[in-house]
Amino acid sequence: MVKYHIPFIDLEKEENWINRYIRQGWRLKRISFFRYEFISKKTDTALRPGETEPDENAFLVRCDARSFKTRTDFQEYITFLLDAGWRHIKGDWKQDTHYFERISPNASEELFSDDASKSARYMRQAKIWLASLFVLAACSFSCFLSMPFHLQDLLNIKAQYLTPGLWQMEGIEFWSALIFETPFALIRSGALNLLILALALFTLVLLLYCIARAYTLSRKVK
């Protein structure tokens, strides 16, 4: 079974959304962008390394937000939680949300035993997004300086179509030439540059919202 959704900023909501399907008899197999792949518990009975016979609350998923300085630190983190009964499903060692599956009946049903730890993961999440914000802002400013656009070119975009006799063509010949030439005309006029900068600005605003929301959630948990 495959489900699609945009990951929640609230990690508890993310966990609840996933565990709703797990309690219906599914098991989370992998996550790729907005794609969540589940497999039936009945058809996936083989135990993986570190697993014991599951209990009725097995395969619950919990989330953490964490980045690591080295791959070694990341592997030690994964190994530590595996020994505690949690298998790593998804997450990058640099900057990512990590998903863990409960595979041992002896494991706690929570990754974090106190509110301070739950609050700290939101603060780590905010810091990860803040780092992304700085990188994106620097790239956007660099692009703004290297991709100038002129208002007169945007207002007279028709002049940016350089195919000889384009506007005298008719039928399929006209549409074929127009479609082929349009990307180049957008580049010459600066419209494509403006679109890229607009998307970058939208992403910056979205990251600011995510940072503020994560900080609010961290305060709410305490």
BADO-963633 format. One line per 10 residues: number of its first residue (from 1); their letters; for each residue x, y, z of N, C-alpha, C. Coordinates in pm, 1 decimal. Each point is the difference from the previous one (the first is absolute). Example, Ala and Ser with C-alpha at 12.3 -4.5 7.8 and 13.67 -1.06 7.14 Angstrom:
2
1> AS> 1319.0,-569.0,780.0,-89.0,119.0,0.0,90.0,120.0,0.0 ~ -35.0,105.0,-72.0,82.0,119.0,6.0,-77.0,109.0,73.0
***
This chain:
222
1> MVKYHIPFID> 85.0,-119.1,0.0,-85.0,119.1,0.0,88.3,123.7,0.0 ~ -35.7,97.1,-79.7,75.5,124.3,-10.3,-91.9,117.2,35.4 ~ 49.1,87.3,85.6,-72.1,120.6,38.6,89.3,120.7,-25.8 ~ -62.9,113.0,-31.5,74.6,123.0,-24.8,-48.3,108.0,95.9 ~ 93.9,71.9,55.5,-36.0,119.9,75.9,127.0,80.0,27.3 ~ -17.5,130.2,21.0,112.3,86.6,34.2,30.5,-20.0,148.0 ~ 124.9,-30.5,36.2,33.3,-24.5,140.3,-42.4,116.1,89.9 ~ -52.3,-34.2,116.5,-42.7,101.6,95.9,120.7,65.7,65.8 ~ -13.6,129.0,31.4,101.6,66.1,81.0,-5.4,-55.5,141.8 ~ -122.0,-23.3,47.3,-20.9,-59.1,132.4,33.2,-148.8,-9.5
11> LEKEENWINR> 109.9,-41.9,61.7,44.6,-138.3,-9.8,-98.1,-97.0,64.7 ~ -72.5,44.5,101.4,-99.6,-86.6,61.9,-115.0,-27.7,-97.1 ~ -40.0,99.0,-77.4,-103.6,-21.5,-101.4,50.6,-93.9,-108.5 ~ 127.5,14.5,-34.7,60.8,-89.8,-98.5,-5.0,-144.4,50.7 ~ 37.8,-19.7,125.0,-3.7,-133.2,59.4,-142.7,-55.3,2.9 ~ -94.7,82.1,41.5,-139.0,-45.6,9.9,-56.0,-39.0,-135.4 ~ 35.6,76.5,-104.0,-48.9,-30.5,-134.9,52.7,-136.1,-46.3 ~ 127.4,-25.6,22.6,60.0,-127.3,-40.2,-54.7,-114.8,83.4 ~ -6.9,18.9,131.7,-41.5,-108.6,89.5,-146.6,-36.2,-15.3 ~ -77.8,89.7,-57.0,-139.4,-33.2,-28.2,-7.7,-117.2,-96.9
21> YIRQGWRLKR> 88.1,-0.2,-100.2,1.9,-111.1,-95.9,65.2,-124.4,59.1 ~ 97.7,20.7,87.2,65.6,-114.2,63.9,-100.1,-75.8,86.4 ~ -86.5,70.3,69.1,-100.3,-66.1,83.9,-108.5,-66.8,-83.8 ~ -6.6,33.2,-127.2,-94.6,-64.8,-90.6,59.2,-124.5,-64.6 ~ 123.4,-34.2,38.3,59.9,-123.1,-51.0,110.7,20.0,-100.3 ~ 52.4,123.7,-10.9,106.0,28.5,-96.0,130.8,26.9,72.6 ~ 106.9,-1.8,-77.6,133.5,26.3,53.1,72.0,93.8,-96.0 ~ 58.9,105.8,52.3,68.8,97.1,-84.9,128.3,-60.9,-55.4 ~ 12.7,0.4,-132.1,117.3,-59.7,-64.6,103.1,104.6,-37.9 ~ -44.4,106.3,-67.6,94.5,104.4,-39.7,-74.3,130.9,-24.7
31> ISFFRYEFIS> 76.7,109.8,2.4,-52.9,133.1,-27.5,88.2,64.2,-105.5 ~ -61.5,57.7,-101.6,73.6,69.3,-105.3,-74.1,128.3,-33.1 ~ 54.3,113.4,43.8,-65.1,129.4,-16.9,-139.0,-4.7,64.3 ~ -107.7,11.7,-79.3,-134.6,1.0,54.9,-65.3,-138.0,-9.6 ~ 76.6,-100.8,-36.4,-52.6,-135.0,-23.8,32.7,-91.6,118.6 ~ -104.7,-55.2,59.4,15.1,-91.3,113.2,-47.1,-138.4,-44.3 ~ 89.4,-96.8,5.4,-33.2,-135.1,-43.9,-19.2,-90.4,122.2 ~ -115.1,-64.6,6.4,-32.6,-91.8,108.3,-13.0,-141.5,-54.7 ~ 34.5,-97.7,83.3,-19.4,-140.0,-35.5,-81.2,-65.8,110.3 ~ -71.9,-105.7,-35.2,-83.3,-68.3,97.1,85.6,-71.2,103.6
41> KKTDTALRPG> -40.0,7.6,125.7,71.9,-72.9,104.5,-8.1,-150.7,-23.4 ~ -110.4,-45.6,-58.7,-19.9,-143.0,-21.0,92.9,-56.8,-106.2 ~ 36.2,81.8,-99.6,85.3,-49.3,-107.9,146.5,30.5,23.7 ~ 31.9,68.5,107.5,139.6,33.7,30.2,32.5,-50.0,140.2 ~ 17.3,-130.9,12.4,19.4,-62.1,130.1,146.5,-27.7,30.9 ~ 88.5,12.9,-100.8,141.7,-29.0,23.3,61.0,104.2,92.2 ~ 73.2,-47.0,100.2,63.4,90.3,94.3,129.4,54.9,-57.7 ~ 25.7,128.6,22.9,123.1,63.6,-43.1,103.2,-6.4,112.6 ~ 127.2,29.8,-29.4,102.2,-1.8,104.9,-38.5,88.9,117.8 ~ 9.2,-54.5,120.7,-33.1,75.5,119.3,-144.1,-13.4,44.1
51> ETEPDENAFL> -85.3,-64.5,-83.1,-140.8,-13.6,34.1,-26.1,-125.7,81.8 ~ -101.3,5.4,83.4,-52.3,-117.4,68.0,-146.6,-12.1,-38.6 ~ -64.6,-106.6,44.7,-141.3,-16.5,-33.9,-78.5,122.0,46.9 ~ -72.4,66.6,-89.4,-68.4,125.0,36.0,-121.1,-23.0,89.4 ~ -34.9,100.3,78.8,-122.1,-5.3,78.2,-107.7,78.9,-73.2 ~ -113.6,19.6,62.9,-112.3,65.8,-67.2,27.4,146.2,-30.7 ~ 95.7,61.2,69.9,33.6,140.3,-25.0,125.6,16.1,-83.3 ~ 43.9,-107.5,-64.4,121.9,7.2,-81.4,-22.7,85.8,-123.9 ~ 111.8,46.9,-53.9,3.9,73.5,-126.7,-57.2,141.2,8.6 ~ -25.0,48.6,122.3,-34.4,140.9,14.4,117.1,84.6,-48.7
61> VRCDARSFKT> -30.1,114.1,-56.8,104.1,88.1,-53.9,9.9,126.3,83.7 ~ 123.4,38.4,30.5,26.7,125.0,69.0,101.6,80.7,-80.6 ~ -1.0,132.0,20.0,84.2,89.1,-80.3,96.9,79.3,88.7 ~ 110.5,34.6,-59.3,97.7,87.2,65.2,55.5,94.5,-105.7 ~ 50.0,113.5,42.2,64.7,96.9,-89.9,141.0,20.4,50.2 ~ 97.4,-31.5,-84.4,136.7,3.3,48.1,96.3,4.2,-118.3 ~ 110.4,71.6,13.7,107.7,-1.3,-98.9,128.5,-41.9,70.5 ~ 97.2,-48.2,-77.7,122.4,-54.2,57.9,121.0,59.3,-69.9 ~ 109.0,12.6,75.3,122.6,54.3,-56.9,69.0,-100.8,-91.2 ~ -11.2,-127.8,31.9,65.9,-104.1,-78.6,-93.6,-118.6,-19.2
71> RTDFQEYITF> 31.0,-82.4,-98.8,-76.1,-123.0,-23.0,18.3,-97.0,117.8 ~ 115.3,5.6,62.2,25.5,-87.3,114.7,-96.1,30.9,114.2 ~ -20.0,129.0,26.4,-94.9,40.0,104.6,-140.6,-47.9,-35.3 ~ -32.7,10.3,-127.1,-132.0,-44.0,-46.8,-17.4,-150.2,21.0 ~ 100.8,-79.5,-36.5,-7.7,-144.4,16.1,-8.6,-39.8,147.7 ~ 69.3,72.1,85.2,-7.0,-28.8,143.4,-140.9,27.9,53.7 ~ -60.4,106.0,-51.1,-137.9,35.3,36.7,-96.9,-110.4,-42.8 ~ 15.0,-48.2,-123.1,-86.1,-105.4,-52.5,17.8,-129.1,80.6 ~ 125.6,-33.5,28.7,29.8,-122.1,74.4,-54.6,6.3,141.9 ~ 13.6,115.3,62.5,-49.6,17.6,137.1,-150.2,-25.8,6.8
81> LLDAGWRHIK> -75.1,57.1,-94.8,-145.2,-18.1,1.7,-40.0,-140.5,-43.7 ~ 79.9,-61.2,-88.6,-27.8,-138.5,-38.5,13.6,-92.0,120.7 ~ 102.1,22.4,80.8,18.7,-78.4,122.2,-115.5,21.9,97.6 ~ -62.5,117.9,-9.1,-112.8,31.8,87.5,-132.1,-50.0,-57.3 ~ 5.9,-62.4,-118.9,-121.7,-58.2,-58.5,-65.2,81.8,-108.4 ~ 75.2,95.3,-60.6,-55.7,86.2,-103.8,84.5,-9.6,-127.0 ~ -65.8,-32.0,-110.5,69.0,-11.3,-129.1,-16.3,129.0,-80.0 ~ 109.8,48.6,-55.5,-2.4,123.1,-79.1,-60.6,-28.1,-136.8 ~ -99.9,79.3,-38.4,-65.9,-16.9,-129.9,49.2,102.0,-100.4 ~ 7.2,125.5,43.1,34.3,106.0,-94.8,62.2,117.1,74.5
91> GDWKQDTHYF> 97.1,63.9,-65.1,63.0,118.1,57.0,144.1,9.6,-44.8 ~ 42.4,119.7,-33.8,135.9,23.9,-47.1,87.0,46.9,115.8 ~ 131.9,-22.8,-10.5,89.3,32.7,111.2,25.2,149.4,13.0 ~ -25.4,76.8,-104.9,28.7,142.4,4.9,-114.3,79.3,62.2 ~ -110.8,8.6,-71.7,-112.2,80.0,49.0,-129.6,-67.8,-40.9 ~ -69.2,-58.2,96.2,-120.7,-71.1,-39.6,-84.5,-35.5,121.0 ~ -126.0,-40.5,-30.4,-86.3,-62.5,99.0,23.3,-149.7,-7.0 ~ 13.7,-63.3,114.2,28.5,-142.4,6.0,-124.7,-75.0,46.3 ~ -26.1,-112.5,-66.9,-114.8,-83.3,31.4,49.5,-133.9,54.6 ~ -57.6,-42.8,111.8,39.7,-124.9,63.4,-122.1,-88.9,21.6
101> ERISPNASEE> 23.4,-131.3,-14.7,-105.0,-98.7,17.5,30.9,-85.2,124.1 ~ -98.5,-15.8,83.9,16.6,-81.3,121.4,-1.7,-148.2,-37.7 ~ 109.8,-70.2,24.8,11.4,-139.6,-44.0,15.1,-98.3,116.4 ~ 11.2,50.2,120.6,18.7,-88.3,114.9,-111.8,19.8,100.7 ~ -57.6,-108.1,51.3,-105.4,13.4,101.5,52.9,57.0,130.5 ~ 131.3,0.0,17.1,60.2,55.9,121.2,25.1,150.2,-10.2 ~ -15.7,53.8,-120.4,26.4,142.8,-20.9,-115.3,84.4,52.7 ~ 34.2,119.2,46.9,-103.0,94.8,39.4,-81.6,39.3,-122.9 ~ -121.8,44.9,22.7,-83.5,43.6,-111.8,31.2,143.4,-40.9 ~ 93.2,64.2,67.7,40.3,136.9,-31.4,151.6,6.7,-15.5
111> LFSDDASKSA> 46.1,83.5,-93.5,143.3,23.6,-11.4,50.5,86.7,114.4 ~ -86.0,90.0,45.6,38.8,96.1,103.1,-86.8,-19.0,123.5 ~ 63.7,-7.7,114.2,-71.2,-31.3,123.1,-47.7,123.1,77.2 ~ 42.1,119.9,-41.7,-39.2,120.1,73.5,-29.2,114.1,-96.6 ~ -70.1,100.5,49.4,-41.1,113.5,-83.2,119.7,81.9,-48.3 ~ 104.4,8.8,81.8,117.3,78.7,-39.4,64.3,-58.0,-125.5 ~ 6.0,-132.9,-8.8,57.1,-64.4,-118.4,-89.2,20.3,-121.5 ~ -131.4,-6.7,20.0,-93.5,22.3,-110.0,9.7,143.9,-50.2 ~ 16.9,93.4,92.7,14.8,140.7,-36.9,129.9,22.8,-76.8 ~ 106.7,-69.0,42.3,130.9,19.1,-62.0,0.8,-40.9,-146.6
121> RYMRQAKIWL> -79.6,-100.7,-36.2,0.6,-42.5,-140.8,-58.5,107.5,-91.1 ~ -95.2,78.2,52.5,-54.6,109.6,-80.0,101.9,112.8,-14.1 ~ 78.8,22.1,102.7,104.8,101.4,-9.0,107.3,-43.2,-99.9 ~ 33.3,-129.0,-0.3,95.9,-50.0,-101.0,-58.8,14.3,-139.0 ~ -128.6,-26.1,-12.7,-68.4,14.9,-128.5,7.4,144.8,-47.8 ~ -23.9,94.0,90.4,5.9,142.0,-34.7,140.6,39.8,-44.6 ~ 102.9,-52.7,68.1,138.0,32.4,-35.6,37.2,-56.2,-137.3 ~ -50.0,-119.2,-32.1,25.7,-59.7,-131.6,-60.3,87.5,-109.6 ~ -124.0,43.8,21.5,-64.8,86.8,-99.5,67.2,136.1,-6.2 ~ 48.9,49.0,114.0,68.9,128.9,0.4,127.0,-7.3,-84.2
131> ASLFVLAACS> 72.9,-110.5,9.8,119.6,-17.9,-82.5,-37.2,-3.0,-148.0 ~ -110.3,-67.2,-33.3,-46.6,-3.6,-139.0,-40.1,139.0,-47.5 ~ -59.5,77.3,91.6,-41.4,136.6,-33.2,120.2,85.1,-38.5 ~ 107.9,-7.4,76.6,119.2,78.8,-29.4,60.7,-39.5,-134.5 ~ 4.2,-130.1,-26.8,56.2,-48.0,-127.5,-84.8,48.7,-117.3 ~ -131.6,-13.8,12.2,-89.6,42.9,-107.7,6.6,150.7,-19.9 ~ 6.9,77.2,108.6,7.4,145.4,-10.3,127.1,42.1,-72.6 ~ 111.5,-66.3,32.4,126.9,31.8,-66.1,-6.1,-33.5,-148.5 ~ -56.9,-114.7,-33.2,-12.0,-40.2,-141.1,-93.3,93.9,-75.9 ~ -109.2,40.0,64.5,-96.1,88.9,-65.2,62.1,136.7,-27.4
141> FSCFLSMPFH> 75.5,51.2,95.7,65.2,129.1,-18.5,103.0,-7.5,-112.0 ~ 73.7,-110.9,-5.7,98.3,-19.5,-106.5,-68.4,-6.4,-136.5 ~ -112.1,-72.1,-6.0,-74.4,-9.2,-126.7,-54.8,135.5,-41.2 ~ -46.0,77.3,96.8,-55.2,132.0,-30.1,105.7,90.0,-63.7 ~ 123.3,-12.8,47.0,108.0,81.7,-53.9,47.1,-48.4,-136.4 ~ -8.6,-131.8,-22.7,53.6,-56.4,-124.4,-104.7,-15.8,-109.2 ~ -130.4,18.0,33.8,-105.4,-17.6,-100.0,-85.6,126.0,-8.4 ~ 53.8,108.2,-52.1,-77.6,123.9,-8.1,-114.3,-10.8,-101.5 ~ -102.3,78.3,21.8,-110.2,6.3,-96.2,-38.4,146.2,-17.9 ~ -56.8,30.3,-116.8,-35.5,138.0,-33.2,-150.3,9.4,-25.3
151> LQDLLNIKAQ> -63.7,97.7,60.7,-144.6,14.5,-9.5,-45.4,15.6,-144.8 ~ 76.4,75.7,-82.7,-41.2,21.1,-138.1,-0.7,-131.0,-79.6 ~ 91.1,-91.5,35.3,1.8,-129.9,-68.0,-119.2,-84.9,40.6 ~ -39.0,9.9,128.2,-115.6,-75.3,47.3,-129.1,49.9,-63.7 ~ -9.3,132.0,-17.5,-121.5,57.4,-58.8,-6.9,-21.3,-150.1 ~ 114.7,-24.4,-62.6,3.2,-21.0,-145.4,60.2,-137.6,-29.6 ~ -58.8,-102.2,61.7,55.1,-134.4,-12.0,-8.0,-53.1,-143.0 ~ -94.1,52.5,-77.4,-14.5,-44.0,-138.9,128.7,24.0,-78.5 ~ 72.3,106.9,35.5,123.6,31.9,-70.5,111.7,-99.4,31.2 ~ -17.7,-82.3,102.1,102.2,-97.0,37.7,-8.8,-129.2,-81.6
161> YLTPGLWQME> -103.6,-13.0,-82.5,-12.3,-115.6,-89.6,77.8,31.3,-127.8 ~ 109.7,-70.3,-22.4,92.0,33.1,-108.5,-10.5,-92.3,-120.9 ~ -92.4,-94.2,2.4,-18.1,-87.8,-116.0,-46.5,81.5,-119.1 ~ 73.1,-0.7,-110.9,-39.0,80.6,-117.5,-139.5,-37.0,-51.1 ~ -83.9,102.0,-18.2,-132.9,-20.5,-55.8,-97.2,-71.6,91.1 ~ 29.4,-3.9,129.9,-85.5,-74.6,93.2,-143.8,48.7,-4.2 ~ -20.5,131.9,4.3,-134.3,54.3,11.9,-76.9,-2.2,-130.5 ~ 66.9,-41.3,-107.8,-69.6,-15.5,-127.3,-37.9,-146.7,-27.0 ~ 49.8,-89.1,83.4,-31.4,-143.2,-16.5,-144.3,-27.4,40.1 ~ -50.1,-114.9,-40.2,-137.6,-38.8,31.5,-4.9,-147.8,37.3
171> GIEFWSALIF> -108.0,-36.6,69.2,-26.7,-140.1,28.3,106.3,-67.1,85.4 ~ 22.8,-126.8,-29.5,92.2,-80.3,79.6,141.9,53.5,-6.5 ~ 35.6,60.3,-113.2,134.9,56.0,-13.5,20.6,112.7,100.8 ~ -102.1,84.8,17.0,9.7,110.2,94.9,10.4,-49.9,142.9 ~ -89.6,-93.0,37.0,-1.9,-47.6,138.0,127.0,-76.9,35.3 ~ 52.2,-76.7,-94.1,124.5,-73.8,25.4,115.7,96.0,24.5 ~ 9.2,104.1,-84.8,107.5,97.5,15.4,-17.4,81.2,127.3 ~ -124.8,34.4,33.8,-27.3,79.3,120.2,38.2,-77.1,126.6 ~ -40.9,-125.7,5.8,30.2,-81.9,117.5,150.6,-18.4,15.0 ~ 68.1,-21.6,-111.7,144.8,-19.1,4.4,72.3,126.6,45.1
181> ETPFALIRSG> -46.9,115.9,-45.5,69.1,126.0,24.6,-32.8,60.5,136.6 ~ -116.7,-32.5,56.8,-45.8,64.0,124.1,99.1,-9.6,115.7 ~ 57.3,-118.4,31.7,97.4,-3.6,111.1,117.1,96.7,-19.4 ~ 48.3,12.0,-123.9,111.3,90.7,-27.6,-43.4,145.6,13.7 ~ -125.2,28.5,-41.7,-51.6,136.0,12.6,-15.7,39.1,146.7 ~ -43.7,-94.8,81.8,-14.2,26.7,143.7,135.3,28.0,63.1 ~ 101.9,-72.7,-43.8,134.9,21.8,53.1,51.8,137.2,-41.8 ~ -17.9,34.7,-127.9,49.7,129.5,-49.8,-69.8,116.7,69.2 ~ -129.6,-14.7,27.1,-75.9,110.8,58.9,23.6,13.8,150.0 ~ 52.5,-105.4,61.6,19.7,1.1,144.5,-119.4,-52.2,76.5
191> ALNLLILALA> -107.5,-39.7,-70.3,-119.6,-50.5,68.0,29.8,-128.3,77.1 ~ 83.7,-85.5,-57.0,35.4,-124.0,68.4,79.8,29.5,127.3 ~ 90.1,98.2,-9.3,76.2,39.9,118.1,-92.7,51.7,110.8 ~ -98.4,78.8,-42.8,-94.8,55.7,95.9,-81.6,-110.6,65.8 ~ -37.1,-101.8,-77.6,-76.3,-112.2,53.9,83.7,-78.0,102.3 ~ 126.4,-22.1,-32.2,89.1,-72.1,92.5,14.5,76.2,131.2 ~ 16.6,131.3,-10.6,13.4,81.3,120.5,-128.8,1.0,81.6 ~ -115.4,-0.8,-69.8,-129.1,-3.9,69.3,-16.1,-131.4,76.6 ~ 40.3,-109.8,-62.7,-7.6,-129.8,66.0,93.5,-5.5,120.5 ~ 119.0,59.1,-16.6,95.4,3.9,111.0,-56.4,81.7,116.1
201> LFTLVLLLYC> -65.3,113.2,-31.7,-60.2,84.4,104.1,-112.1,-74.4,71.4 ~ -80.3,-72.5,-76.5,-108.0,-79.3,60.0,57.7,-104.8,95.2 ~ 107.6,-65.9,-41.8,62.8,-102.5,83.7,57.6,61.3,126.5 ~ 58.9,119.0,-12.4,53.1,69.1,117.5,-110.4,30.8,101.2 ~ -113.0,47.0,-50.0,-113.7,29.4,88.2,-50.8,-128.1,65.6 ~ -5.5,-107.7,-78.9,-45.5,-128.7,53.8,94.0,-50.6,109.4 ~ 130.2,15.2,-21.8,97.1,-42.3,100.3,-13.6,83.0,127.8 ~ -23.4,129.8,-15.7,-20.5,85.8,117.4,-121.1,-46.2,80.0 ~ -106.7,-36.3,-71.2,-119.5,-50.0,67.7,29.7,-130.2,74.4 ~ 73.5,-91.4,-65.9,33.9,-128.8,61.1,84.9,19.9,125.8
211> IARAYTLSRK> 94.3,93.2,-7.1,85.6,28.9,116.1,-84.4,53.2,116.0 ~ -87.5,94.6,-30.2,-85.3,58.1,103.8,-93.4,-104.4,59.5 ~ -53.9,-86.2,-86.5,-92.2,-104.2,46.9,72.2,-101.4,88.2 ~ 120.2,-41.4,-40.9,77.6,-95.2,79.2,34.0,58.8,137.1 ~ 37.3,127.7,1.9,32.0,66.0,127.2,-123.7,4.7,89.4 ~ -116.8,30.2,-58.7,-123.2,4.3,76.4,-33.2,-137.6,58.8 ~ 19.8,-104.5,-79.2,-25.9,-135.6,47.6,95.2,-38.7,112.9 ~ 123.8,46.9,-8.9,97.7,-31.9,104.7,-41.5,64.0,132.5 ~ -58.1,119.6,-7.0,-45.7,67.6,121.2,-127.8,-63.3,53.7 ~ -80.5,-51.8,-91.6,-128.8,-57.9,37.7,18.8,-131.9,75.5
221> VK> 104.0,-76.2,-35.4,23.8,-128.8,63.3,39.7,16.1,145.1 ~ 74.5,108.5,31.3,49.9,19.5,136.0,-113.6,19.9,99.6
***
